Amino acid sequence: MAERDDFYLIEALRECEEYFDNRADAEYFPDSAAPRPNEEMKLLQVVRDAIRKAGA
């Protein structure tokens, strides 16, 4: 992949990171000792992992 393409990919991932970061949350339920992440929190971790692996 060309360096320019990498730039656009990383920028897109950073936009996703910001979007999911503003919506990430976890809920506590009486039957669970740990909080349960919402879908946005799960996807935020996927995006952050991808950014890290891209070396950004």
C-alpha positions, 0 to 999 in steps of 0.5 A: 500500500502506498504511503499516501493510502496509509495516511488516509487509512489512519486518518479514517481510523482516527475519525472512527476512534473519535466517534466511538470514544464519544459513545463508548459506555459500560453498564453495570448489572446486579448479576454481574461483577464486572461492567458490560461494554456497549457495542461502541466500546467494543468497536473502539478497542478494535479501532485502537488496535488497528491504529496501533498495528498500523504504527500510528 
